[in-house]
Amino acid sequence: MKLNVSYDEFYRAFQDIPRHFSDTGLKILYDSLTSLEEKTGKEIELNVIAFCSEYNEYSLEEYNNEYDTAFEDMEELKAYLHDRTYVCGYDSDDDVIVFKAY
């Protein structure tokens, strides 16, 4: 038995764990996962722990500090990550990028 999950239900599912994604990051992840479901025709199980292990969210500064890089903007970081992993999306206004861990 499957249940379609709205964004609000998806958001609430993450509230019981320590803060792993920002509100913007969760929206990016939700949109990416629902788009992937539509493209593949395969439903994705809502597994918060797995999503927290499989996906990362960083600001540009956080990424540069963590990986000792010097990207100037989100476009440059997105292009770099796109060559290495699946990029769910980014929001340059909120300085957030979400991608599959690699």
C-alpha positions in Angstrom: 0.0 0.0 0.0 1.4 3.4 -1.0 0.6 6.8 0.2 1.4 10.0 -1.7 3.1 12.5 0.5 2.5 16.3 0.3 5.4 18.7 0.9 3.9 19.5 4.3 4.0 15.8 5.3 7.5 15.5 3.9 8.6 18.6 5.9 7.0 17.2 9.2 8.7 13.9 8.7 12.1 15.6 9.1 11.1 17.5 12.3 11.9 14.6 14.6 15.6 14.4 13.7 18.4 16.9 14.3 18.5 19.7 11.7 20.1 18.2 8.6 18.3 20.4 5.9 17.2 24.0 5.9 13.6 24.8 4.9 14.9 25.7 1.4 17.0 22.5 1.3 14.0 20.4 2.1 12.0 22.0 -0.6 14.8 21.4 -3.1 15.0 17.8 -2.1 11.2 17.2 -2.2 10.9 18.8 -5.6 13.9 16.7 -6.9 12.5 13.4 -5.5 9.0 14.0 -6.8 10.4 14.9 -10.3 12.5 11.7 -10.2 9.4 9.7 -9.4 7.6 11.3 -12.4 10.5 10.7 -14.8 11.1 7.1 -13.8 7.6 6.0 -12.9 8.9 4.5 -9.7 7.7 5.5 -6.3 10.3 6.5 -3.7 9.9 5.4 -0.1 9.9 8.2 2.5 12.9 7.3 4.5 14.2 10.3 6.4 17.3 8.6 7.8 18.3 7.3 4.3 17.7 10.8 2.8 19.9 12.4 5.4 22.6 9.8 4.6 22.3 10.0 0.8 21.9 13.8 0.3 23.9 16.8 1.5 23.1 20.5 1.8 25.8 23.1 1.9 26.1 26.9 1.5 28.9 28.0 -0.8 31.0 29.0 2.2 30.4 25.7 4.0 31.3 23.6 0.9 34.5 25.7 0.3 35.5 25.2 4.0 34.7 21.5 4.1 36.4 20.5 0.9 39.1 23.2 0.8 37.9 24.7 -2.5 37.5 28.2 -3.6 34.4 28.4 -5.7 33.2 31.9 -6.4 29.5 31.3 -6.9 26.8 28.6 -6.8 26.9 28.2 -10.6 30.5 27.3 -10.5 29.9 24.8 -7.6 26.9 23.3 -9.4 28.9 22.7 -12.6 31.7 21.1 -10.5 29.3 18.8 -8.6 27.2 18.0 -11.8 30.3 16.3 -13.2 30.6 14.1 -10.0 27.1 13.4 -8.7 23.4 14.2 -8.9 22.6 17.8 -8.1 19.0 18.1 -6.8 19.1 21.8 -7.1 20.2 25.0 -5.6 18.9 28.4 -4.5 21.4 31.2 -4.9 19.2 33.7 -3.0 19.4 31.5 0.1 22.9 30.2 -0.8 21.9 26.5 -0.6 22.8 23.6 -2.8 21.5 20.0 -2.3 23.2 17.0 -3.9 23.6 13.3 -3.7 26.5 12.3 -1.4 29.5 11.0 -3.3 
